[in-house]
Amino acid sequence: MLFLVAALLLLGLMLGTVAHAPLSFTLVAAAVIGVWLAVFAVRERHGRRRETSS
């Protein structure tokens, strides 16, 4: 339950920050986070394939 409260607090803080940031900064930050998540997903998928094949 404490984790849920902390996550909602962090989400509210981030949304509040984004609401006051310039649109260009918000779009750049969103793109960086998206690329980071995509790289993470590819690495995870590649790592799992390697584990199961050996």
C-alpha positions as CSV (number, residue, x, y, z in Angstrom):
1,M,0.0,0.0,0.0
2,L,2.8,2.4,0.8
3,F,4.4,1.7,-2.6
4,L,1.1,2.6,-4.3
5,V,0.9,5.9,-2.3
6,A,4.5,6.7,-3.2
7,A,3.9,5.9,-6.9
8,L,0.8,8.2,-7.0
9,L,2.7,10.9,-5.3
10,L,5.6,10.7,-7.8
11,L,3.1,10.6,-10.7
12,G,1.4,13.7,-9.4
13,L,4.7,15.5,-9.0
14,M,5.9,14.6,-12.5
15,L,2.6,15.6,-14.1
16,G,2.7,18.9,-12.2
17,T,6.2,19.5,-13.4
18,V,5.4,18.7,-17.0
19,A,2.4,21.0,-16.9
20,H,4.7,24.0,-16.2
21,A,7.5,22.9,-18.6
22,P,7.8,24.2,-22.2
23,L,6.3,22.0,-24.8
24,S,9.6,21.4,-26.6
25,F,11.3,20.3,-23.4
26,T,8.3,17.9,-22.6
27,L,8.5,16.4,-26.1
28,V,12.3,15.9,-25.9
29,A,12.0,14.3,-22.4
30,A,9.2,12.0,-23.7
31,A,11.4,11.0,-26.7
32,V,14.4,10.2,-24.4
33,I,12.3,8.1,-22.1
34,G,10.7,6.3,-25.0
35,V,14.1,5.4,-26.5
36,W,15.3,4.3,-23.1
37,L,12.3,2.0,-22.6
38,A,12.7,0.6,-26.1
39,V,16.4,-0.2,-25.6
40,F,15.6,-1.8,-22.3
41,A,12.8,-4.0,-23.9
42,V,15.2,-5.1,-26.7
43,R,18.0,-5.9,-24.2
44,E,15.5,-7.9,-22.0
45,R,14.2,-9.8,-25.0
46,H,17.7,-10.6,-26.3
47,G,18.8,-11.7,-22.8
48,R,15.9,-14.0,-22.3
49,R,16.5,-15.7,-25.7
50,R,20.1,-16.3,-24.8
51,E,19.2,-17.9,-21.5
52,T,16.6,-20.2,-22.9
53,S,18.8,-21.4,-25.8
54,S,21.7,-22.6,-23.7
